[in-house]
Amino acid sequence: MSITVNLYYTGKDGSAKAFVNEMIESGVVEAIRSEDGNEKYDYFFSADDPETVLLIDQWRDQEAIDVHHASWMMDKLAELRDKYDLHMRVERFEPIGMETKDEKFLRR
């Protein structure tokens, strides 16, 4: 049962994009993607808000998230978040099953 967490990082004067670049260049992103239980770790930039970046972070289960939160990577992430003075908004999603009322609107 995967858990998806959307994290919105917002800064000023291009700081969110600089944060993402440093996360990638420092190797933190690759380390997170290599963790047991990580299923997705992708950044997206908003067409409407250039000062916000969205991270879609997906994990196999809560145990994998807990192990990740106890890792050195979280310290580095917090350090960079502070360096770039980013503020966050978080959304968490868990699957509700394959069949939903919205199924008829999906094109596969």
DSSP file (Angstrom, degrees, kcal/mol; ACC not computed):
  #  RESIDUE AA STRUCTURE BP1 BP2  ACC     N-H-->O    O-->H-N    N-H-->O    O-->H-N    TCO  KAPPA ALPHA  PHI   PSI    X-CA   Y-CA   Z-CA
    1    1 A M              0   0    0      0, 0.0     2,-0.1     0, 0.0    58,-0.0   0.000 360.0 360.0 360.0 101.4    0.0    0.0    0.0
    2    2 A S        -     0   0    0     59,-0.1     2,-0.5    56,-0.0    58,-0.2  -0.344 360.0-150.6 -71.1 148.1    1.9    3.0   -1.2
    3    3 A I  E     -A   59   0A   0     56,-2.8    56,-2.7    91,-0.2     2,-0.5  -0.988   9.6-159.5-118.6 127.5    1.8    6.4    0.5
    4    4 A T  E     -AB  58  93A   0     89,-2.7    89,-3.4    -2,-0.5     2,-0.5  -0.922   5.3-169.6-111.5 132.2    2.3    9.5   -1.6
    5    5 A V  E     -AB  57  92A   0     52,-3.3    52,-2.7    -2,-0.5     2,-0.6  -0.984   7.3-157.7-122.2 123.5    3.3   12.8    0.0
    6    6 A N  E     -AB  56  91A   0     85,-2.7    85,-2.5    -2,-0.5     2,-0.5  -0.897  11.4-170.2 -99.2 123.9    3.2   16.0   -2.0
    7    7 A L  E     -AB  55  90A   0     48,-2.6    48,-3.0    -2,-0.6     2,-0.6  -0.968   7.4-159.2-117.4 124.3    5.5   18.7   -0.6
    8    8 A Y  E     -AB  54  89A   0     81,-3.0    81,-1.4    -2,-0.5     2,-0.5  -0.908   6.6-164.6-103.3 117.8    5.3   22.3   -1.9
    9    9 A Y  E     -AB  53  88A   0     44,-2.9    44,-2.5    -2,-0.6     2,-0.4  -0.906   8.7-173.4-103.0 124.6    8.5   24.3   -1.3
   10   10 A T  E     +AB  52  87A   0     77,-2.8    77,-2.5    -2,-0.5    42,-0.2  -0.969  15.4 144.5-123.8 133.8    8.1   28.0   -1.7
   11   11 A G        -     0   0    0     40,-2.3     2,-0.3    -2,-0.4    74,-0.1  -0.523  39.4 -94.8-138.7-153.5   10.8   30.6   -1.6
   12   12 A K  S >  S+     0   0    0     72,-0.4     3,-1.5    -2,-0.2    -2,-0.0  -0.969  86.5  10.5-136.9 150.7   11.8   34.0   -3.1
   13   13 A D  T 3  S-     0   0    0     -2,-0.3    -1,-0.1     1,-0.3    38,-0.1   0.822 130.9 -49.5  54.8  39.7   14.1   35.0   -6.0
   14   14 A G  T 3> S+     0   0    0     -3,-0.1     4,-2.1     3,-0.0    -1,-0.3   0.591  98.4 133.3  81.9  10.6   14.6   31.6   -7.4
   15   15 A S  H <>  +     0   0    0     -3,-1.5     4,-2.3     1,-0.2     5,-0.1   0.836  68.0  56.0 -67.0 -32.1   15.5   29.9   -4.1
   16   16 A A  H  > S+     0   0    0      2,-0.2     4,-2.0     1,-0.2    -1,-0.2   0.919 110.2  45.2 -66.0 -41.6   13.2   26.9   -4.6
   17   17 A K  H  > S+     0   0    0     33,-0.2     4,-2.4     2,-0.2    -2,-0.2   0.899 112.3  51.4 -67.7 -39.6   14.9   26.1   -8.0
   18   18 A A  H  X S+     0   0    0     -4,-2.1     4,-2.3     2,-0.2    -2,-0.2   0.886 107.8  54.0 -63.2 -38.5   18.3   26.6   -6.4
   19   19 A F  H  X S+     0   0    0     -4,-2.3     4,-2.5     2,-0.2    -2,-0.2   0.937 109.2  47.3 -58.3 -49.3   17.3   24.2   -3.6
   20   20 A V  H  X S+     0   0    0     -4,-2.0     4,-2.3     1,-0.2    -2,-0.2   0.922 110.7  52.3 -60.7 -44.9   16.3   21.5   -6.1
   21   21 A N  H  X S+     0   0    0     -4,-2.4     4,-3.0     1,-0.2    -1,-0.2   0.911 112.0  45.3 -59.0 -43.0   19.6   22.0   -8.0
   22   22 A E  H  X S+     0   0    0     -4,-2.3     4,-2.3     2,-0.2     6,-0.3   0.872 109.4  55.3 -70.8 -35.3   21.7   21.6   -4.9
   23   23 A M  H  <>S+     0   0    0     -4,-2.5     6,-1.7    -5,-0.2     5,-0.9   0.914 114.9  40.6 -59.5 -41.9   19.6   18.5   -3.8
   24   24 A I  H ><5S+     0   0    0     -4,-2.3     3,-1.3     4,-0.2     6,-0.3   0.955 116.6  47.0 -71.1 -51.2   20.4   16.9   -7.1
   25   25 A E  H 3<5S+     0   0    0     -4,-3.0    -2,-0.2     1,-0.3    -1,-0.2   0.806 108.5  55.7 -64.5 -30.6   24.1   18.0   -7.4
   26   26 A S  T 3<5S-     0   0    0     -4,-2.3    -1,-0.3    -5,-0.2    -2,-0.2   0.611 112.2-117.9 -77.9 -11.4   24.9   17.0   -3.8
   27   27 A G  T <>5S+     0   0    0     -3,-1.3     4,-2.1    -4,-0.4     5,-0.2   0.423  81.9 119.1  90.6  -1.7   23.7   13.4   -4.4
   28   28 A V  H  ><S+     0   0    0     -5,-0.9     4,-2.6    -6,-0.3     5,-0.2   0.915  72.9  52.2 -65.3 -42.1   20.8   13.6   -1.9
   29   29 A V  H  > S+     0   0    0     -6,-1.7     4,-2.6     1,-0.2    -1,-0.2   0.938 111.1  46.4 -60.5 -46.4   18.1   13.0   -4.5
   30   30 A E  H  > S+     0   0    0     -6,-0.3     4,-1.3    -7,-0.3    -1,-0.2   0.884 111.5  52.5 -64.3 -37.4   19.9    9.9   -5.9
   31   31 A A  H  < S+     0   0    0     -4,-2.1     4,-0.5     2,-0.2    -1,-0.2   0.913 110.8  47.0 -64.3 -42.1   20.4    8.6   -2.3
   32   32 A I  H >< S+     0   0    0     -4,-2.6     3,-1.4     1,-0.2    -2,-0.2   0.928 110.1  52.3 -65.3 -44.5   16.7    9.0   -1.5
   33   33 A R  H 3< S+     0   0    0     -4,-2.6    -1,-0.2     1,-0.3    -2,-0.2   0.771 108.1  53.7 -62.6 -24.6   15.7    7.3   -4.7
   34   34 A S  T 3< S+     0   0    0     -4,-1.3    -1,-0.3    -5,-0.2    -2,-0.2   0.558  84.0 113.4 -86.7  -8.7   17.9    4.4   -3.8
   35   35 A E  S X  S-     0   0    0     -3,-1.4     3,-1.9    -4,-0.5     2,-0.2  -0.333  81.0-100.0 -66.4 144.2   16.4    3.8   -0.4
   36   36 A D  T 3  S+     0   0    0      1,-0.3    -1,-0.1    23,-0.0    32,-0.1  -0.467 110.4  21.0 -61.0 126.1   14.5    0.6    0.2
   37   37 A G  T 3  S+     0   0    0      1,-0.3    23,-2.5    -2,-0.2     2,-0.5   0.258  86.7 128.6  97.7 -12.0   10.8    1.4   -0.1
   38   38 A N  E <   +C   59   0A   0     -3,-1.9    -1,-0.3    21,-0.2    21,-0.2  -0.671  24.1 169.1 -78.9 127.5   11.1    4.6   -2.2
   39   39 A E  E     +     0   0A   0     19,-3.0     2,-0.3    -2,-0.5    20,-0.2   0.616  64.7   8.4-110.6 -20.9    8.9    4.4   -5.2
   40   40 A K  E     +C   58   0A   0     18,-1.5    18,-2.7     2,-0.0    -1,-0.4  -0.942  46.8 169.2-162.4 138.6    9.0    8.0   -6.5
   41   41 A Y  E     +C   57   0A   0     -2,-0.3     2,-0.4    16,-0.2    16,-0.2  -0.663  28.7 152.0-151.5  89.9   10.9   11.1   -5.8
   42   42 A D  E     -C   56   0A   0     14,-2.1    14,-3.0    -2,-0.2     2,-0.3  -0.974  32.5-145.2-132.4 137.2   10.3   13.7   -8.5
   43   43 A Y  E     -C   55   0A   0     -2,-0.4     2,-0.3    12,-0.2    12,-0.2  -0.762  15.5-172.3 -98.1 145.0   10.3   17.5   -8.5
   44   44 A F  E     -C   54   0A   0     10,-2.6    10,-3.2    -2,-0.3     2,-0.4  -0.994  14.7-139.6-136.6 142.8    8.0   19.6  -10.7
   45   45 A F  E     -C   53   0A   0     -2,-0.3     2,-0.2     8,-0.2     8,-0.2  -0.858  22.9-120.0-106.2 138.1    7.9   23.4  -11.3
   46   46 A S        -     0   0    0      6,-1.3     6,-0.1     3,-0.5    -1,-0.0  -0.518   6.2-152.9 -77.3 135.9    4.7   25.3  -11.4
   47   47 A A  S    S+     0   0    0     -2,-0.2    -1,-0.1     1,-0.2    -2,-0.0   0.745 100.4  42.4 -74.2 -24.1    3.8   27.2  -14.6
   48   48 A D  S    S+     0   0    0      1,-0.2    -1,-0.2     4,-0.0    -2,-0.0   0.701 121.2  35.7 -95.7 -22.8    1.7   29.7  -12.5
   49   49 A D    >   -     0   0    0      3,-0.2     3,-1.9     1,-0.1    -3,-0.5  -0.800  58.2-175.9-136.6  91.9    4.1   30.2   -9.5
   50   50 A P  T 3  S+     0   0    0      0, 0.0   -33,-0.2     0, 0.0   -34,-0.1   0.588  83.7  62.5 -66.7  -8.5    7.8   30.2  -10.4
   51   51 A E  T 3  S+     0   0    0    -35,-0.1   -40,-2.3   -36,-0.1     2,-0.4   0.371  94.8  73.0 -96.6   4.6    8.7   30.4   -6.7
   52   52 A T  E <   -A   10   0A   0     -3,-1.9    -6,-1.3   -42,-0.2     2,-0.4  -0.963  57.3-170.4-122.9 137.3    7.1   27.1   -5.8
   53   53 A V  E     -AC   9  45A   0    -44,-2.5   -44,-2.9    -2,-0.4     2,-0.5  -0.969  14.3-143.3-121.8 141.5    8.4   23.6   -6.5
   54   54 A L  E     -AC   8  44A   0    -10,-3.2   -10,-2.6    -2,-0.4     2,-0.5  -0.901   8.6-161.8-105.1 129.1    6.3   20.4   -5.9
   55   55 A L  E     -AC   7  43A   0    -48,-3.0   -48,-2.6    -2,-0.5     2,-0.7  -0.956   3.8-158.7-106.5 123.3    8.0   17.3   -4.7
   56   56 A I  E     -AC   6  42A   0    -14,-3.0   -14,-2.1    -2,-0.5     2,-0.5  -0.924  16.7-178.1-101.0 115.6    6.0   14.0   -5.3
   57   57 A D  E     -AC   5  41A   0    -52,-2.7   -52,-3.3    -2,-0.7     2,-0.4  -0.962   1.7-175.4-121.3 115.8    7.4   11.6   -2.8
   58   58 A Q  E     -AC   4  40A   0    -18,-2.7   -19,-3.0    -2,-0.5   -18,-1.5  -0.947   0.8-175.2-123.3 136.3    6.0    8.0   -2.8
   59   59 A W  E     -AC   3  38A   0    -56,-2.7   -56,-2.8    -2,-0.4   -21,-0.2  -0.911  34.3-123.5-129.7 152.4    6.9    5.2   -0.4
   60   60 A R  S    S-     0   0    0    -23,-2.5     2,-0.3    -2,-0.3    -1,-0.1   0.886  87.4 -28.6 -59.1 -43.0    6.0    1.5   -0.1
   61   61 A D  S  > S-     0   0    0    -24,-0.2     4,-1.5   -59,-0.1     3,-0.3  -0.949  70.9 -82.9-164.8 176.8    4.6    2.0    3.5
   62   62 A Q  H  > S+     0   0    0     -2,-0.3     4,-2.7     1,-0.2     5,-0.2   0.849 121.1  60.8 -64.1 -34.8    4.9    4.0    6.7
   63   63 A E  H  > S+     0   0    0      1,-0.2     4,-2.2     2,-0.2    -1,-0.2   0.910 103.9  49.5 -59.5 -42.6    7.8    1.9    7.9
   64   64 A A  H  > S+     0   0    0     -3,-0.3     4,-2.2     1,-0.2    -1,-0.2   0.884 111.2  50.0 -64.4 -38.0    9.9    3.0    4.8
   65   65 A I  H  X S+     0   0    0     -4,-1.5     4,-2.8     2,-0.2    -2,-0.2   0.920 109.3  51.5 -64.2 -43.3    9.0    6.6    5.5
   66   66 A D  H  X S+     0   0    0     -4,-2.7     4,-1.1     2,-0.2    -2,-0.2   0.902 110.0  48.3 -62.3 -41.5   10.0    6.3    9.2
   67   67 A V  H  < S+     0   0    0     -4,-2.2     3,-0.5     1,-0.2     4,-0.3   0.921 112.4  49.7 -63.9 -43.4   13.4    4.8    8.2
   68   68 A H  H >< S+     0   0    0     -4,-2.2     3,-1.8     1,-0.2     6,-0.4   0.920 107.3  53.9 -60.3 -44.7   13.9    7.6    5.7
   69   69 A H  H 3< S+     0   0    0     -4,-2.8    -1,-0.2     1,-0.3    -2,-0.2   0.739 107.6  51.8 -64.3 -22.5   13.0   10.3    8.3
   70   70 A A  T 3< S+     0   0    0     -4,-1.1    -1,-0.3    -3,-0.5    -2,-0.2   0.421  94.3 101.7 -91.2   0.6   15.7    8.8   10.6
   71   71 A S  S X> S-     0   0    0     -3,-1.8     3,-1.0    -4,-0.3     4,-0.7  -0.349  86.0-111.3 -87.2 165.3   18.4    9.0    7.9
   72   72 A W  H 3> S+     0   0    0      1,-0.2     4,-1.9     2,-0.2     3,-0.3   0.743 110.9  73.3 -61.2 -24.8   21.2   11.5    7.4
   73   73 A M  H 3> S+     0   0    0      1,-0.2     4,-2.6     2,-0.2    -1,-0.2   0.830  90.2  56.0 -63.6 -32.6   19.4   12.7    4.3
   74   74 A M  H <> S+     0   0    0     -3,-1.0     4,-2.5    -6,-0.4    -1,-0.2   0.876 105.6  51.6 -68.6 -35.7   16.7   14.4    6.4
   75   75 A D  H  X S+     0   0    0     -4,-0.7     4,-2.2    -3,-0.3    -2,-0.2   0.921 112.5  45.7 -63.7 -43.2   19.4   16.5    8.1
   76   76 A K  H  X S+     0   0    0     -4,-1.9     4,-2.4     2,-0.2    -2,-0.2   0.910 112.3  51.1 -66.4 -42.3   20.9   17.5    4.8
   77   77 A L  H  X S+     0   0    0     -4,-2.6     4,-2.6     1,-0.2    -2,-0.2   0.921 111.1  47.8 -61.1 -44.6   17.4   18.3    3.4
   78   78 A A  H  X S+     0   0    0     -4,-2.5     4,-2.3     2,-0.2    -1,-0.2   0.892 110.1  53.3 -64.1 -39.6   16.6   20.5    6.5
   79   79 A E  H  X S+     0   0    0     -4,-2.2     4,-2.4     1,-0.2    -2,-0.2   0.926 113.0  43.0 -60.2 -45.5   20.0   22.3    6.2
   80   80 A L  H  X S+     0   0    0     -4,-2.4     4,-2.2     2,-0.2    -2,-0.2   0.872 110.5  55.5 -71.3 -36.7   19.3   23.1    2.5
   81   81 A R  H  <>S+     0   0    0     -4,-2.6     5,-2.4    -5,-0.2    -1,-0.2   0.910 112.8  43.2 -60.5 -41.4   15.7   24.1    3.2
   82   82 A D  H ><5S+     0   0    0     -4,-2.3     3,-1.2     3,-0.2    -2,-0.2   0.903 109.9  56.4 -69.7 -41.7   17.0   26.6    5.9
   83   83 A K  H 3<5S+     0   0    0     -4,-2.4    -2,-0.2     1,-0.3    -1,-0.2   0.889 115.6  37.3 -56.2 -41.0   19.8   27.8    3.6
   84   84 A Y  T 3<5S-     0   0    0     -4,-2.2   -72,-0.4    -5,-0.1    -1,-0.3   0.339 107.8-126.5 -96.2   6.2   17.3   28.7    0.9
   85   85 A D  T < 5 +     0   0    0     -3,-1.2     2,-0.3    -4,-0.2    -3,-0.2   0.905  46.2 173.5  51.1  51.8   14.6   30.0    3.4
   86   86 A L      < -     0   0    0     -5,-2.4     2,-0.3    -6,-0.1   -75,-0.2  -0.653  22.8-152.0 -93.0 146.2   11.9   27.7    2.0
   87   87 A H  E     -B   10   0A   0    -77,-2.5   -77,-2.8    -2,-0.3     2,-0.3  -0.863  17.4-143.0-113.8 152.5    8.5   27.3    3.5
   88   88 A M  E     -B    9   0A   0     -2,-0.3     2,-0.4   -79,-0.2   -79,-0.2  -0.849  20.9-172.4-125.3 150.8    6.5   24.1    3.1
   89   89 A R  E     -B    8   0A   0    -81,-1.4   -81,-3.0    -2,-0.3     2,-0.4  -0.989  22.0-159.2-132.2 137.8    2.9   22.9    2.6
   90   90 A V  E     -B    7   0A   0     -2,-0.4     2,-0.4   -83,-0.2   -83,-0.2  -0.945  14.1-175.6-127.3 139.5    2.3   19.1    2.7
   91   91 A E  E     -B    6   0A   0    -85,-2.5   -85,-2.7    -2,-0.4     2,-0.4  -0.986  11.4-158.5-127.0 141.5   -0.4   16.8    1.4
   92   92 A R  E     -B    5   0A   0     -2,-0.4     2,-0.4   -87,-0.2   -87,-0.2  -0.978   7.9-172.3-125.7 134.4   -0.6   13.1    2.2
   93   93 A F  E     -B    4   0A   0    -89,-3.4   -89,-2.7    -2,-0.4    -2,-0.0  -0.977   6.5-175.3-129.3 137.3   -2.5   10.5    0.1
   94   94 A E        -     0   0    0     -2,-0.4   -91,-0.2   -91,-0.2    -2,-0.0  -0.971  39.1 -95.6-126.3 145.9   -3.1    6.8    0.7
   95   95 A P        -     0   0    0      0, 0.0     3,-0.1     0, 0.0   -92,-0.0  -0.247  25.6-168.1 -63.0 145.6   -4.9    4.6   -1.8
   96   96 A I        -     0   0    0      1,-0.5     2,-0.2     2,-0.0     3,-0.1   0.328  60.0 -73.4-111.2   3.4   -8.6    4.0   -1.3
   97   97 A G        -     0   0    0      1,-0.1    -1,-0.5     3,-0.0     0, 0.0  -0.457  46.2 -85.0 120.7 164.9   -8.8    1.1   -3.8
   98   98 A M  S    S+     0   0    0     -2,-0.2     2,-0.6    -3,-0.1    -1,-0.1   0.846 106.5  65.6 -76.9 -35.3   -8.7    0.7   -7.5
   99   99 A E        +     0   0    0     -3,-0.1     2,-0.3     3,-0.0    -1,-0.1  -0.794  62.0 156.8 -96.7 124.3  -12.4    1.3   -8.2
  100  100 A T    >   -     0   0    0     -2,-0.6     3,-1.5     1,-0.0     4,-0.2  -0.874  56.8-103.8-133.9 169.3  -13.7    4.8   -7.5
  101  101 A K  G >  S+     0   0    0     -2,-0.3     3,-0.6     1,-0.3     4,-0.1   0.756 119.4  61.9 -63.2 -23.6  -16.6    6.9   -8.8
  102  102 A D  G >  S+     0   0    0      1,-0.2     3,-2.3     2,-0.1     4,-0.5   0.524  72.8  98.0 -81.6  -5.5  -14.1    8.8  -10.9
  103  103 A E  G X  S+     0   0    0     -3,-1.5     3,-1.5     1,-0.3    -1,-0.2   0.837  75.0  61.2 -53.6 -37.1  -13.1    5.7  -12.9
  104  104 A K  G <  S+     0   0    0     -3,-0.6    -1,-0.3     1,-0.3    -2,-0.1   0.678 101.3  54.7 -67.2 -15.4  -15.4    6.7  -15.8
  105  105 A F  G <  S+     0   0    0     -3,-2.3     2,-0.3    -4,-0.1    -1,-0.3   0.524  89.1  96.0 -93.1  -6.4  -13.4    9.9  -16.3
  106  106 A L    <   -     0   0    0     -3,-1.5     2,-0.6    -4,-0.5    -3,-0.0  -0.661  58.4-156.5 -89.7 137.7  -10.1    8.2  -16.7
  107  107 A R              0   0    0     -2,-0.3    -3,-0.0     1,-0.1    -2,-0.0  -0.961 360.0 360.0-110.5 119.6   -8.6    7.4  -20.0
  108  108 A R              0   0    0     -2,-0.6    -1,-0.1     0, 0.0    -2,-0.0   0.402 360.0 360.0-104.5 360.0   -6.1    4.6  -19.9
